[in-house]
Amino acid sequence: MKLIIEIDNMSCEHCAKRVEGALSNLDFVESVKVNLNEKKASLKCSNNVNLDLLRTTIEDLGYDVKNIIEE
């Protein structure tokens, strides 16, 4: 499953790396790439995705999740 997460409040490459690292530690995330310019994270996940955990993980870092889109 592929997901796009739109994220607000990332202002630098360090922010993007923090989000990328936190998401990559989740068991169901197979790969993740954060694009700072587009303010989006692209994820490839297994089928047992926990959308609430994705949102909470990002928000706990101090960023806002605008939208989660399944591709």
Residue, then its C-alpha position, 0 to 999 in steps of 0.5 A: m500500500k502506498l500513502i502520501i501524508e501532507i505535513d505542515n510546519m516542517s521548515c528545514e531538512h532536519c525536520a524532514k529527517r526527523v519525520e522520516g526517521a520516526l516513520s521508518n521505525l514503525d513496523f508496518v512502514e516498508s519505506v519512507k521518503v519525505n520531501l521538504n519542498e512539497k511538505k509531503a511524506s511518501l510511504k510504502c506500507s504493509n497491509n496492516v497500516n495504523l493511520d492513527l499511529l502515523r498521525t500521532t507519530i508525526e504530531d508528537l514531533g510537533y508537526d501537523v498532518k493535513n491529510i493522508i491519501e491512499e494511492 
